Protein backbone atom coordinates (compact mmCIF):
# COMPACT_ATOMS: atom_id res chain seq x y z
CA UNK A 1 0.00 0.00 0.00
CA UNK A 2 1.22 3.47 -0.86
CA UNK A 3 2.38 5.11 2.36
CA UNK A 4 1.06 8.46 1.18
CA UNK A 5 -2.55 7.26 0.93
CA UNK A 6 -4.77 8.96 3.50
CA UNK A 7 -7.18 6.64 5.26
CA UNK A 8 -10.78 7.68 5.77
CA UNK A 9 -11.76 7.46 9.41
CA UNK A 10 -15.27 6.71 10.60
CA UNK A 11 -15.03 5.21 14.10
CA UNK A 12 -12.65 7.11 16.36
CA UNK A 13 -11.47 6.54 19.93
CA UNK A 14 -10.16 9.59 21.79
CA UNK A 15 -8.21 9.04 24.99
CA UNK A 16 -7.36 11.92 27.35
CA UNK A 17 -4.94 11.68 30.25
CA UNK A 18 -5.38 12.91 33.80
CA UNK A 19 -2.80 15.67 33.41
CA UNK A 20 -4.70 17.10 30.47
CA UNK A 21 -8.02 17.59 32.24
CA UNK A 22 -6.61 18.45 35.65
CA UNK A 23 -5.07 21.77 36.62
CA UNK A 24 -1.96 21.93 38.73
CA UNK A 25 -3.98 22.75 41.86
CA UNK A 26 -5.55 19.25 41.72
CA UNK A 27 -8.94 20.44 40.45
CA UNK A 28 -10.66 19.22 37.30
CA UNK A 29 -10.37 21.86 34.61
CA UNK A 30 -14.05 21.94 33.59
CA UNK A 31 -13.54 24.69 31.02
CA UNK A 32 -10.90 22.65 29.25
CA UNK A 33 -13.13 19.56 29.40
CA UNK A 34 -15.84 21.56 27.66
CA UNK A 35 -13.47 22.37 24.78
CA UNK A 36 -12.69 18.67 24.30
CA UNK A 37 -16.36 17.73 24.51
CA UNK A 38 -17.26 20.45 22.00
CA UNK A 39 -14.85 18.99 19.43
CA UNK A 40 -16.05 15.42 19.97
CA UNK A 41 -19.67 16.56 19.78
CA UNK A 42 -19.13 18.40 16.51
CA UNK A 43 -17.55 15.30 14.98
CA UNK A 44 -20.31 13.06 16.32
CA UNK A 45 -22.96 15.32 14.82
CA UNK A 46 -21.01 15.34 11.53
CA UNK A 47 -21.47 11.57 11.25
CA UNK A 48 -18.40 10.15 12.96
CA UNK A 49 -18.76 7.50 15.67
CA UNK A 50 -16.89 8.79 18.70
CA UNK A 51 -15.72 6.87 21.76
CA UNK A 52 -14.18 8.75 24.68
CA UNK A 53 -11.70 7.13 27.08
CA UNK A 54 -10.95 9.38 30.02
CA UNK A 55 -8.69 9.24 33.03
CA UNK A 56 -9.33 11.55 35.95
CA UNK A 57 -11.52 9.72 38.49
CA UNK A 58 -8.80 9.66 41.14
CA UNK A 59 -7.98 13.32 40.51
CA UNK A 60 -11.67 14.24 40.81
CA UNK A 61 -11.84 12.33 44.08
CA UNK A 62 -8.70 14.03 45.30
CA UNK A 63 -10.40 17.37 44.69
CA UNK A 64 -13.43 16.37 46.75
CA UNK A 65 -11.45 14.69 49.54
CA UNK A 66 -8.62 17.20 49.76
CA UNK A 67 -7.12 17.13 53.23
CA UNK A 68 -9.10 14.02 54.17
CA UNK A 69 -7.69 11.23 52.00
CA UNK A 70 -4.40 11.26 50.13
CA UNK A 71 -3.24 8.73 47.55
CA UNK A 72 -0.35 7.26 49.49
CA UNK A 73 -1.57 3.69 49.00
CA UNK A 74 -3.81 1.60 46.77
CA UNK A 75 -6.73 1.65 49.22
CA UNK A 76 -6.61 5.45 49.26
CA UNK A 77 -6.54 5.41 45.47
CA UNK A 78 -9.62 3.19 45.37
CA UNK A 79 -11.43 5.50 47.79
CA UNK A 80 -10.60 8.51 45.66
CA UNK A 81 -11.71 6.71 42.51
CA UNK A 82 -15.02 5.73 44.11
CA UNK A 83 -15.67 9.31 45.18
CA UNK A 84 -14.42 10.89 41.97
CA UNK A 85 -15.92 8.70 39.26
CA UNK A 86 -19.45 10.01 39.72
CA UNK A 87 -18.20 13.58 39.81
CA UNK A 88 -16.15 13.08 36.65
CA UNK A 89 -18.96 11.51 34.64
CA UNK A 90 -21.36 14.23 35.83
CA UNK A 91 -19.09 16.88 34.32
CA UNK A 92 -18.99 14.99 31.03
CA UNK A 93 -22.73 14.36 30.94
CA UNK A 94 -23.54 18.03 31.43
CA UNK A 95 -21.00 19.06 28.80
CA UNK A 96 -22.35 16.64 26.20
CA UNK A 97 -25.97 17.51 27.06
CA UNK A 98 -25.22 21.08 26.01
CA UNK A 99 -24.72 19.65 22.51
CA UNK A 100 -27.82 17.38 22.73
CA UNK A 101 -25.68 14.24 22.79
CA UNK A 102 -26.45 11.25 24.99
CA UNK A 103 -23.55 9.54 26.76
CA UNK A 104 -23.10 6.18 28.47
CA UNK A 105 -20.57 5.27 31.13
CA UNK A 106 -18.54 2.05 31.03
CA UNK A 107 -16.11 1.16 33.82
CA UNK A 108 -13.80 -1.65 32.74
CA UNK A 109 -11.09 -3.73 34.32
CA UNK A 110 -8.57 -5.86 32.49
CA UNK A 111 -10.31 -8.97 33.80
CA UNK A 112 -13.49 -7.87 32.02
CA UNK A 113 -11.68 -7.61 28.70
CA UNK A 114 -9.66 -10.82 29.07
CA UNK A 115 -12.71 -12.88 30.01
CA UNK A 116 -14.31 -14.49 26.94
CA UNK A 117 -17.90 -13.66 27.88
CA UNK A 118 -16.89 -10.28 29.26
CA UNK A 119 -15.26 -9.40 25.95
CA UNK A 120 -18.35 -10.44 24.00
CA UNK A 121 -20.74 -8.53 26.27
CA UNK A 122 -18.63 -5.37 26.25
CA UNK A 123 -18.19 -5.43 22.47
CA UNK A 124 -21.89 -6.03 21.83
CA UNK A 125 -22.91 -3.25 24.21
CA UNK A 126 -20.46 -0.67 22.86
CA UNK A 127 -21.39 -1.39 19.25
CA UNK A 128 -25.08 -1.12 20.11
CA UNK A 129 -24.47 2.25 21.81
CA UNK A 130 -22.65 3.53 18.73
CA UNK A 131 -25.48 2.33 16.49
CA UNK A 132 -27.89 4.43 18.58
CA UNK A 133 -25.74 7.57 18.33
CA UNK A 134 -24.57 7.42 21.94
CA UNK A 135 -21.03 8.46 22.92
CA UNK A 136 -19.54 5.88 25.33
CA UNK A 137 -17.33 7.37 28.05
CA UNK A 138 -14.92 4.70 29.27
CA UNK A 139 -12.60 4.59 32.24
CA UNK A 140 -10.67 1.93 34.07
CA UNK A 141 -12.49 0.68 37.14
CA UNK A 142 -9.89 1.80 39.69
CA UNK A 143 -12.15 0.66 42.54
CA UNK A 144 -11.46 -2.99 41.67
CA UNK A 145 -8.22 -2.75 39.64
CA UNK A 146 -5.19 -2.76 41.95
CA UNK A 147 -1.48 -3.05 41.26
CA UNK A 148 -1.10 -6.05 43.56
CA UNK A 149 -3.19 -8.14 41.18
CA UNK A 150 -0.54 -8.79 38.53
CA UNK A 151 -1.67 -7.75 35.10
CA UNK A 152 -5.01 -6.36 36.24
CA UNK A 153 -4.18 -2.69 35.64
CA UNK A 154 -4.08 -1.21 32.15
CA UNK A 155 -1.66 1.68 32.77
CA UNK A 156 -3.20 5.16 32.79
CA UNK A 157 -5.87 4.07 30.28
CA UNK A 158 -3.44 4.11 27.35
CA UNK A 159 -3.58 0.34 26.95
CA UNK A 160 -7.28 0.38 27.83
CA UNK A 161 -7.97 2.77 24.96
CA UNK A 162 -6.08 0.50 22.54
CA UNK A 163 -7.96 -2.58 23.72
CA UNK A 164 -11.28 -0.78 23.35
CA UNK A 165 -10.31 0.45 19.89
CA UNK A 166 -9.42 -3.10 18.86
CA UNK A 167 -12.57 -4.53 20.42
CA UNK A 168 -14.93 -2.26 18.45
CA UNK A 169 -12.93 -2.25 15.18
CA UNK A 170 -12.08 1.45 15.38
CA UNK A 171 -10.31 3.17 12.49
CA UNK A 172 -8.29 5.65 14.54
CA UNK A 173 -7.06 6.00 18.12
CA UNK A 174 -6.09 9.49 19.29
CA UNK A 175 -4.08 9.61 22.53
CA UNK A 176 -3.95 13.11 23.99
CA UNK A 177 -1.74 14.35 26.81
CA UNK A 178 0.67 17.20 27.45
CA UNK A 179 3.39 15.78 25.25
CA UNK A 180 3.63 16.82 21.58
CA UNK A 181 4.32 13.31 20.30
CA UNK A 182 7.37 11.09 19.97
CA UNK A 183 10.79 12.69 19.53
CA UNK A 184 14.04 11.30 18.14
CA UNK A 185 15.54 11.97 21.60
CA UNK A 186 14.30 13.13 24.99
CA UNK A 187 13.19 16.78 24.55
CA UNK A 188 13.51 17.35 28.29
CA UNK A 189 17.25 16.80 27.99
CA UNK A 190 18.18 17.69 24.39
CA UNK A 191 17.20 21.07 22.98
CA UNK A 192 17.73 19.84 19.42
CA UNK A 193 15.23 16.98 19.77
CA UNK A 194 12.94 16.73 16.74
CA UNK A 195 9.36 15.54 16.62
CA UNK A 196 8.80 12.39 14.55
CA UNK A 197 5.71 13.07 12.43
CA UNK A 198 5.04 9.58 11.05
CA UNK A 199 6.04 6.07 12.14
CA UNK A 200 5.46 3.22 9.67
CA UNK A 201 6.99 0.42 11.72
CA UNK A 202 7.26 -0.14 15.47
CA UNK A 203 10.47 -2.00 16.26
CA UNK A 204 13.14 -2.12 18.97
CA UNK A 205 14.52 1.24 17.81
CA UNK A 206 11.20 2.88 18.60
CA UNK A 207 11.25 1.47 22.14
CA UNK A 208 14.53 3.28 22.76
CA UNK A 209 12.88 6.60 21.89
CA UNK A 210 10.12 6.25 24.50
CA UNK A 211 11.46 8.69 27.06
CA UNK A 212 9.76 9.90 30.24
CA UNK A 213 6.48 11.76 30.14
CA UNK A 214 6.20 15.37 31.24
CA UNK A 215 2.70 14.57 32.53
CA UNK A 216 2.60 15.43 36.21
CA UNK A 217 -0.45 13.59 37.50
CA UNK A 218 -1.09 10.54 35.31
CA UNK A 219 0.36 7.03 35.59
CA UNK A 220 1.24 6.64 31.93
CA UNK A 221 4.14 8.15 30.03
CA UNK A 222 5.45 7.69 26.50
CA UNK A 223 6.31 4.04 27.22
CA UNK A 224 2.66 3.11 27.84
CA UNK A 225 1.60 5.14 24.81
CA UNK A 226 4.01 3.20 22.59
CA UNK A 227 2.68 -0.06 24.06
CA UNK A 228 -0.84 1.09 23.24
CA UNK A 229 0.20 2.05 19.71
CA UNK A 230 1.70 -1.41 19.14
CA UNK A 231 -1.53 -3.08 20.21
CA UNK A 232 -3.72 -0.82 18.10
CA UNK A 233 -1.74 -0.95 14.85
CA UNK A 234 -1.58 -4.75 15.15
CA UNK A 235 -5.38 -4.58 14.94
CA UNK A 236 -5.29 -2.41 11.81
CA UNK A 237 -5.89 0.87 13.66
CA UNK A 238 -3.95 4.09 13.02
CA UNK A 239 -2.76 5.88 16.16
CA UNK A 240 -1.93 9.54 16.79
CA UNK A 241 -0.16 10.74 19.93
CA UNK A 242 -0.54 14.49 20.30
CA UNK A 243 -0.65 17.44 22.68
CA UNK A 244 -4.24 17.98 23.74
CA UNK A 245 -3.64 21.59 24.66
CA UNK A 246 -3.38 22.60 21.00
CA UNK A 247 -6.42 24.58 19.92
CA UNK A 248 -9.10 22.38 18.26
CA UNK A 249 -6.58 19.54 18.22
CA UNK A 250 -9.09 16.71 17.66
CA UNK A 251 -10.84 18.49 14.80
CA UNK A 252 -7.54 19.38 13.17
CA UNK A 253 -6.25 15.82 13.44
CA UNK A 254 -9.36 14.45 11.74
CA UNK A 255 -8.92 17.04 9.00
CA UNK A 256 -5.40 15.76 8.35
CA UNK A 257 -3.33 18.48 10.04
CA UNK A 258 0.18 17.29 10.86
CA UNK A 259 0.06 17.48 14.64
CA UNK A 260 1.78 14.99 16.92
CA UNK A 261 3.07 11.61 15.79
CA UNK A 262 1.05 9.34 13.49
CA UNK A 263 1.61 5.59 13.76
CA UNK A 264 0.38 3.95 10.55
CA UNK A 265 -1.05 0.45 10.66
CA UNK A 266 0.03 -1.93 7.92
CA UNK A 267 -3.39 -3.46 7.27
CA UNK A 268 -7.11 -3.08 7.87
CA UNK A 269 -8.93 -4.01 11.06
CA UNK A 270 -10.99 -6.45 8.97
CA UNK A 271 -7.84 -8.35 8.04
CA UNK A 272 -6.63 -8.23 11.64
CA UNK A 273 -9.97 -9.46 12.95
CA UNK A 274 -9.92 -12.30 10.45
CA UNK A 275 -6.50 -13.38 11.70
CA UNK A 276 -7.73 -13.08 15.30
CA UNK A 277 -10.76 -15.29 14.68
CA UNK A 278 -8.78 -17.85 12.68
CA UNK A 279 -6.33 -18.16 15.57
CA UNK A 280 -9.15 -18.73 18.07
CA UNK A 281 -11.54 -20.89 16.09
CA UNK A 282 -12.26 -24.32 17.55
CA UNK A 283 -11.50 -27.31 15.34
CA UNK A 284 -14.26 -29.87 14.77
CA UNK A 285 -16.93 -27.30 15.68
CA UNK A 286 -19.43 -26.16 13.05
CA UNK A 287 -22.78 -24.47 12.63
CA UNK A 288 -24.52 -25.81 9.52
CA UNK A 289 -26.89 -23.39 7.76
CA UNK A 290 -29.40 -23.65 4.93
CA UNK A 291 -29.22 -22.04 1.48
CA UNK A 292 -31.36 -19.09 2.57
CA UNK A 293 -28.98 -18.29 5.40
CA UNK A 294 -25.98 -18.57 3.05
CA UNK A 295 -27.57 -16.05 0.70
CA UNK A 296 -28.42 -13.69 3.56
CA UNK A 297 -24.86 -13.87 4.90
CA UNK A 298 -22.99 -13.50 1.62
CA UNK A 299 -25.22 -11.12 -0.32
CA UNK A 300 -26.99 -9.11 2.38
CA UNK A 301 -24.20 -9.19 5.01
CA UNK A 302 -26.84 -10.23 7.53
CA UNK A 303 -26.44 -11.69 10.98
CA UNK A 304 -26.89 -15.44 11.45
CA UNK A 305 -30.36 -16.13 12.86
CA UNK A 306 -31.54 -19.41 14.39
CA UNK A 307 -34.22 -19.84 11.71
CA UNK A 308 -31.49 -20.49 9.13
CA UNK A 309 -29.75 -23.23 11.11
CA UNK A 310 -29.90 -26.89 10.15
CA UNK A 311 -27.57 -28.54 12.66
CA UNK A 312 -24.39 -28.16 14.72
CA UNK A 313 -21.31 -30.34 15.15
CA UNK A 314 -19.21 -30.36 18.29
CA UNK A 315 -19.57 -28.66 21.64
CA UNK A 316 -18.72 -25.03 22.37
CA UNK A 317 -19.42 -22.29 24.86
CA UNK A 318 -20.97 -18.87 24.48
CA UNK A 319 -18.24 -16.51 23.29
CA UNK A 320 -16.29 -19.19 21.39
CA UNK A 321 -15.31 -18.65 17.74
CA UNK A 322 -17.06 -21.25 15.55
CA UNK A 323 -17.16 -21.99 11.82
CA UNK A 324 -20.26 -21.50 9.67
CA UNK A 325 -20.69 -24.05 6.85
CA UNK A 326 -23.30 -24.75 4.18
CA UNK A 327 -24.99 -28.11 3.57
CA UNK A 328 -22.04 -29.21 1.40
CA UNK A 329 -19.58 -28.50 4.24
CA UNK A 330 -18.15 -25.41 2.50
CA UNK A 331 -16.91 -22.88 5.06
CA UNK A 332 -18.84 -19.62 4.65
CA UNK A 333 -17.30 -17.76 7.56
CA UNK A 334 -16.81 -17.80 11.30
CA UNK A 335 -17.83 -15.74 14.28
CA UNK A 336 -18.32 -15.36 18.01
CA UNK A 337 -21.39 -17.30 19.13
CA UNK A 338 -24.00 -15.60 21.33
CA UNK A 339 -25.17 -18.99 22.55
CA UNK A 340 -23.51 -22.27 23.54
CA UNK A 341 -23.98 -25.48 21.59
CA UNK A 342 -26.66 -26.83 23.95
CA UNK A 343 -28.73 -23.67 23.50
CA UNK A 344 -28.30 -23.64 19.73
CA UNK A 345 -29.38 -27.25 19.52
CA UNK A 346 -32.66 -26.20 21.15
CA UNK A 347 -33.29 -23.12 19.00
CA UNK A 348 -32.20 -24.50 15.61
CA UNK A 349 -34.85 -23.51 13.06
CA UNK A 350 -36.69 -21.32 15.60
CA UNK A 351 -37.77 -17.74 14.84
CA UNK A 352 -35.78 -15.16 16.81
CA UNK A 353 -38.84 -13.87 18.67
CA UNK A 354 -39.31 -17.38 20.13
CA UNK A 355 -35.81 -17.73 21.62
CA UNK A 356 -36.81 -16.60 25.11
CA UNK A 357 -39.84 -18.90 25.09
CA UNK A 358 -37.62 -21.87 24.27
CA UNK A 359 -34.62 -21.12 26.49
CA UNK A 360 -36.13 -18.97 29.22
CA UNK A 361 -33.52 -16.26 28.55
CA UNK A 362 -32.32 -14.15 25.67
CA UNK A 363 -28.79 -13.11 24.66
CA UNK A 364 -29.93 -11.52 21.40
CA UNK A 365 -31.92 -12.36 18.29
CA UNK A 366 -28.78 -13.53 16.50
CA UNK A 367 -26.80 -16.73 16.93
CA UNK A 368 -23.85 -14.76 15.54
CA UNK A 369 -24.20 -11.01 15.03
CA UNK A 370 -22.73 -9.58 11.84
CA UNK A 371 -20.47 -7.35 14.00
CA UNK A 372 -18.88 -10.50 15.43
CA UNK A 373 -18.50 -12.36 12.12
CA UNK A 374 -16.07 -12.60 9.24
CA UNK A 375 -16.88 -14.10 5.83
CA UNK A 376 -14.23 -16.22 4.11
C-alpha positions as CSV (number, residue, x, y, z in Angstrom):
1,X,0.0,0.0,0.0
2,X,1.2,3.5,-0.9
3,X,2.4,5.1,2.4
4,X,1.1,8.5,1.2
5,X,-2.5,7.3,0.9
6,X,-4.8,9.0,3.5
7,X,-7.2,6.6,5.3
8,X,-10.8,7.7,5.8
9,X,-11.8,7.5,9.4
10,X,-15.3,6.7,10.6
11,X,-15.0,5.2,14.1
12,X,-12.6,7.1,16.4
13,X,-11.5,6.5,19.9
14,X,-10.2,9.6,21.8
15,X,-8.2,9.0,25.0
16,X,-7.4,11.9,27.4
17,X,-4.9,11.7,30.2
18,X,-5.4,12.9,33.8
19,X,-2.8,15.7,33.4
20,X,-4.7,17.1,30.5
21,X,-8.0,17.6,32.2
22,X,-6.6,18.4,35.7
23,X,-5.1,21.8,36.6
24,X,-2.0,21.9,38.7
25,X,-4.0,22.8,41.9
26,X,-5.5,19.2,41.7
27,X,-8.9,20.4,40.4
28,X,-10.7,19.2,37.3
29,X,-10.4,21.9,34.6
30,X,-14.0,21.9,33.6
31,X,-13.5,24.7,31.0
32,X,-10.9,22.6,29.2
33,X,-13.1,19.6,29.4
34,X,-15.8,21.6,27.7
35,X,-13.5,22.4,24.8
36,X,-12.7,18.7,24.3
37,X,-16.4,17.7,24.5
38,X,-17.3,20.4,22.0
39,X,-14.8,19.0,19.4
40,X,-16.0,15.4,20.0
41,X,-19.7,16.6,19.8
42,X,-19.1,18.4,16.5
43,X,-17.6,15.3,15.0
44,X,-20.3,13.1,16.3
45,X,-23.0,15.3,14.8
46,X,-21.0,15.3,11.5
47,X,-21.5,11.6,11.3
48,X,-18.4,10.1,13.0
49,X,-18.8,7.5,15.7
50,X,-16.9,8.8,18.7
51,X,-15.7,6.9,21.8
52,X,-14.2,8.8,24.7
53,X,-11.7,7.1,27.1
54,X,-10.9,9.4,30.0
55,X,-8.7,9.2,33.0
56,X,-9.3,11.6,36.0
57,X,-11.5,9.7,38.5
58,X,-8.8,9.7,41.1
59,X,-8.0,13.3,40.5
60,X,-11.7,14.2,40.8
61,X,-11.8,12.3,44.1
62,X,-8.7,14.0,45.3
63,X,-10.4,17.4,44.7
64,X,-13.4,16.4,46.7
65,X,-11.4,14.7,49.5
66,X,-8.6,17.2,49.8
67,X,-7.1,17.1,53.2
68,X,-9.1,14.0,54.2
69,X,-7.7,11.2,52.0
70,X,-4.4,11.3,50.1
71,X,-3.2,8.7,47.6
72,X,-0.3,7.3,49.5
73,X,-1.6,3.7,49.0
74,X,-3.8,1.6,46.8
75,X,-6.7,1.6,49.2
76,X,-6.6,5.5,49.3
77,X,-6.5,5.4,45.5
78,X,-9.6,3.2,45.4
79,X,-11.4,5.5,47.8
80,X,-10.6,8.5,45.7
81,X,-11.7,6.7,42.5
82,X,-15.0,5.7,44.1
83,X,-15.7,9.3,45.2
84,X,-14.4,10.9,42.0
85,X,-15.9,8.7,39.3
86,X,-19.5,10.0,39.7
87,X,-18.2,13.6,39.8
88,X,-16.2,13.1,36.6
89,X,-19.0,11.5,34.6
90,X,-21.4,14.2,35.8
91,X,-19.1,16.9,34.3
92,X,-19.0,15.0,31.0
93,X,-22.7,14.4,30.9
94,X,-23.5,18.0,31.4
95,X,-21.0,19.1,28.8
96,X,-22.4,16.6,26.2
97,X,-26.0,17.5,27.1
98,X,-25.2,21.1,26.0
99,X,-24.7,19.6,22.5
100,X,-27.8,17.4,22.7
101,X,-25.7,14.2,22.8
102,X,-26.5,11.2,25.0
103,X,-23.6,9.5,26.8
104,X,-23.1,6.2,28.5
105,X,-20.6,5.3,31.1
106,X,-18.5,2.1,31.0
107,X,-16.1,1.2,33.8
108,X,-13.8,-1.6,32.7
109,X,-11.1,-3.7,34.3
110,X,-8.6,-5.9,32.5
111,X,-10.3,-9.0,33.8
112,X,-13.5,-7.9,32.0
113,X,-11.7,-7.6,28.7
114,X,-9.7,-10.8,29.1
115,X,-12.7,-12.9,30.0
116,X,-14.3,-14.5,26.9
117,X,-17.9,-13.7,27.9
118,X,-16.9,-10.3,29.3
119,X,-15.3,-9.4,25.9
120,X,-18.4,-10.4,24.0
121,X,-20.7,-8.5,26.3
122,X,-18.6,-5.4,26.3
123,X,-18.2,-5.4,22.5
124,X,-21.9,-6.0,21.8
125,X,-22.9,-3.2,24.2
126,X,-20.5,-0.7,22.9
127,X,-21.4,-1.4,19.2
128,X,-25.1,-1.1,20.1
129,X,-24.5,2.2,21.8
130,X,-22.6,3.5,18.7
131,X,-25.5,2.3,16.5
132,X,-27.9,4.4,18.6
133,X,-25.7,7.6,18.3
134,X,-24.6,7.4,21.9
135,X,-21.0,8.5,22.9
136,X,-19.5,5.9,25.3
137,X,-17.3,7.4,28.1
138,X,-14.9,4.7,29.3
139,X,-12.6,4.6,32.2
140,X,-10.7,1.9,34.1
141,X,-12.5,0.7,37.1
142,X,-9.9,1.8,39.7
143,X,-12.2,0.7,42.5
144,X,-11.5,-3.0,41.7
145,X,-8.2,-2.7,39.6
146,X,-5.2,-2.8,41.9
147,X,-1.5,-3.1,41.3
148,X,-1.1,-6.0,43.6
149,X,-3.2,-8.1,41.2
150,X,-0.5,-8.8,38.5
151,X,-1.7,-7.7,35.1
152,X,-5.0,-6.4,36.2
153,X,-4.2,-2.7,35.6
154,X,-4.1,-1.2,32.1
155,X,-1.7,1.7,32.8
156,X,-3.2,5.2,32.8
157,X,-5.9,4.1,30.3
158,X,-3.4,4.1,27.3
159,X,-3.6,0.3,26.9
160,X,-7.3,0.4,27.8
161,X,-8.0,2.8,25.0
162,X,-6.1,0.5,22.5
163,X,-8.0,-2.6,23.7
164,X,-11.3,-0.8,23.4
165,X,-10.3,0.5,19.9
166,X,-9.4,-3.1,18.9
167,X,-12.6,-4.5,20.4
168,X,-14.9,-2.3,18.5
169,X,-12.9,-2.3,15.2
170,X,-12.1,1.4,15.4
171,X,-10.3,3.2,12.5
172,X,-8.3,5.7,14.5
173,X,-7.1,6.0,18.1
174,X,-6.1,9.5,19.3
175,X,-4.1,9.6,22.5
176,X,-4.0,13.1,24.0
177,X,-1.7,14.4,26.8
178,X,0.7,17.2,27.4
179,X,3.4,15.8,25.2
180,X,3.6,16.8,21.6
181,X,4.3,13.3,20.3
182,X,7.4,11.1,20.0
183,X,10.8,12.7,19.5
184,X,14.0,11.3,18.1
185,X,15.5,12.0,21.6
186,X,14.3,13.1,25.0
187,X,13.2,16.8,24.5
188,X,13.5,17.4,28.3
189,X,17.3,16.8,28.0
190,X,18.2,17.7,24.4
191,X,17.2,21.1,23.0
192,X,17.7,19.8,19.4
193,X,15.2,17.0,19.8
194,X,12.9,16.7,16.7
195,X,9.4,15.5,16.6
196,X,8.8,12.4,14.5
197,X,5.7,13.1,12.4
198,X,5.0,9.6,11.1
199,X,6.0,6.1,12.1
200,X,5.5,3.2,9.7
201,X,7.0,0.4,11.7
202,X,7.3,-0.1,15.5
203,X,10.5,-2.0,16.3
204,X,13.1,-2.1,19.0
205,X,14.5,1.2,17.8
206,X,11.2,2.9,18.6
207,X,11.2,1.5,22.1
208,X,14.5,3.3,22.8
209,X,12.9,6.6,21.9
210,X,10.1,6.2,24.5
211,X,11.5,8.7,27.1
212,X,9.8,9.9,30.2
213,X,6.5,11.8,30.1
214,X,6.2,15.4,31.2
215,X,2.7,14.6,32.5
216,X,2.6,15.4,36.2
217,X,-0.5,13.6,37.5
218,X,-1.1,10.5,35.3
219,X,0.4,7.0,35.6
220,X,1.2,6.6,31.9
221,X,4.1,8.1,30.0
222,X,5.4,7.7,26.5
223,X,6.3,4.0,27.2
224,X,2.7,3.1,27.8
225,X,1.6,5.1,24.8
226,X,4.0,3.2,22.6
227,X,2.7,-0.1,24.1
228,X,-0.8,1.1,23.2
229,X,0.2,2.0,19.7
230,X,1.7,-1.4,19.1
231,X,-1.5,-3.1,20.2
232,X,-3.7,-0.8,18.1
233,X,-1.7,-1.0,14.8
234,X,-1.6,-4.8,15.1
235,X,-5.4,-4.6,14.9
236,X,-5.3,-2.4,11.8
237,X,-5.9,0.9,13.7
238,X,-4.0,4.1,13.0
239,X,-2.8,5.9,16.2
240,X,-1.9,9.5,16.8
241,X,-0.2,10.7,19.9
242,X,-0.5,14.5,20.3
243,X,-0.6,17.4,22.7
244,X,-4.2,18.0,23.7
245,X,-3.6,21.6,24.7
246,X,-3.4,22.6,21.0
247,X,-6.4,24.6,19.9
248,X,-9.1,22.4,18.3
249,X,-6.6,19.5,18.2
250,X,-9.1,16.7,17.7
251,X,-10.8,18.5,14.8
252,X,-7.5,19.4,13.2
253,X,-6.3,15.8,13.4
254,X,-9.4,14.4,11.7
255,X,-8.9,17.0,9.0
256,X,-5.4,15.8,8.4
257,X,-3.3,18.5,10.0
258,X,0.2,17.3,10.9
259,X,0.1,17.5,14.6
260,X,1.8,15.0,16.9
261,X,3.1,11.6,15.8
262,X,1.0,9.3,13.5
263,X,1.6,5.6,13.8
264,X,0.4,3.9,10.6
265,X,-1.0,0.4,10.7
266,X,0.0,-1.9,7.9
267,X,-3.4,-3.5,7.3
268,X,-7.1,-3.1,7.9
269,X,-8.9,-4.0,11.1
270,X,-11.0,-6.4,9.0
271,X,-7.8,-8.4,8.0
272,X,-6.6,-8.2,11.6
273,X,-10.0,-9.5,13.0
274,X,-9.9,-12.3,10.4
275,X,-6.5,-13.4,11.7
276,X,-7.7,-13.1,15.3
277,X,-10.8,-15.3,14.7
278,X,-8.8,-17.8,12.7
279,X,-6.3,-18.2,15.6
280,X,-9.1,-18.7,18.1
281,X,-11.5,-20.9,16.1
282,X,-12.3,-24.3,17.6
283,X,-11.5,-27.3,15.3
284,X,-14.3,-29.9,14.8
285,X,-16.9,-27.3,15.7
286,X,-19.4,-26.2,13.0
287,X,-22.8,-24.5,12.6
288,X,-24.5,-25.8,9.5
289,X,-26.9,-23.4,7.8
290,X,-29.4,-23.6,4.9
291,X,-29.2,-22.0,1.5
292,X,-31.4,-19.1,2.6
293,X,-29.0,-18.3,5.4
294,X,-26.0,-18.6,3.0
295,X,-27.6,-16.1,0.7
296,X,-28.4,-13.7,3.6
297,X,-24.9,-13.9,4.9
298,X,-23.0,-13.5,1.6
299,X,-25.2,-11.1,-0.3
300,X,-27.0,-9.1,2.4
301,X,-24.2,-9.2,5.0
302,X,-26.8,-10.2,7.5
303,X,-26.4,-11.7,11.0
304,X,-26.9,-15.4,11.5
305,X,-30.4,-16.1,12.9
306,X,-31.5,-19.4,14.4
307,X,-34.2,-19.8,11.7
308,X,-31.5,-20.5,9.1
309,X,-29.7,-23.2,11.1
310,X,-29.9,-26.9,10.1
311,X,-27.6,-28.5,12.7
312,X,-24.4,-28.2,14.7
313,X,-21.3,-30.3,15.1
314,X,-19.2,-30.4,18.3
315,X,-19.6,-28.7,21.6
316,X,-18.7,-25.0,22.4
317,X,-19.4,-22.3,24.9
318,X,-21.0,-18.9,24.5
319,X,-18.2,-16.5,23.3
320,X,-16.3,-19.2,21.4
321,X,-15.3,-18.7,17.7
322,X,-17.1,-21.2,15.5
323,X,-17.2,-22.0,11.8
324,X,-20.3,-21.5,9.7
325,X,-20.7,-24.0,6.8
326,X,-23.3,-24.8,4.2
327,X,-25.0,-28.1,3.6
328,X,-22.0,-29.2,1.4
329,X,-19.6,-28.5,4.2
330,X,-18.1,-25.4,2.5
331,X,-16.9,-22.9,5.1
332,X,-18.8,-19.6,4.7
333,X,-17.3,-17.8,7.6
334,X,-16.8,-17.8,11.3
335,X,-17.8,-15.7,14.3
336,X,-18.3,-15.4,18.0
337,X,-21.4,-17.3,19.1
338,X,-24.0,-15.6,21.3
339,X,-25.2,-19.0,22.6
340,X,-23.5,-22.3,23.5
341,X,-24.0,-25.5,21.6
342,X,-26.7,-26.8,23.9
343,X,-28.7,-23.7,23.5
344,X,-28.3,-23.6,19.7
345,X,-29.4,-27.2,19.5
346,X,-32.7,-26.2,21.2
347,X,-33.3,-23.1,19.0
348,X,-32.2,-24.5,15.6
349,X,-34.9,-23.5,13.1
350,X,-36.7,-21.3,15.6
351,X,-37.8,-17.7,14.8
352,X,-35.8,-15.2,16.8
353,X,-38.8,-13.9,18.7
354,X,-39.3,-17.4,20.1
355,X,-35.8,-17.7,21.6
356,X,-36.8,-16.6,25.1
357,X,-39.8,-18.9,25.1
358,X,-37.6,-21.9,24.3
359,X,-34.6,-21.1,26.5
360,X,-36.1,-19.0,29.2
361,X,-33.5,-16.3,28.6
362,X,-32.3,-14.1,25.7
363,X,-28.8,-13.1,24.7
364,X,-29.9,-11.5,21.4
365,X,-31.9,-12.4,18.3
366,X,-28.8,-13.5,16.5
367,X,-26.8,-16.7,16.9
368,X,-23.8,-14.8,15.5
369,X,-24.2,-11.0,15.0
370,X,-22.7,-9.6,11.8
371,X,-20.5,-7.4,14.0
372,X,-18.9,-10.5,15.4
373,X,-18.5,-12.4,12.1
374,X,-16.1,-12.6,9.2
375,X,-16.9,-14.1,5.8
376,X,-14.2,-16.2,4.1
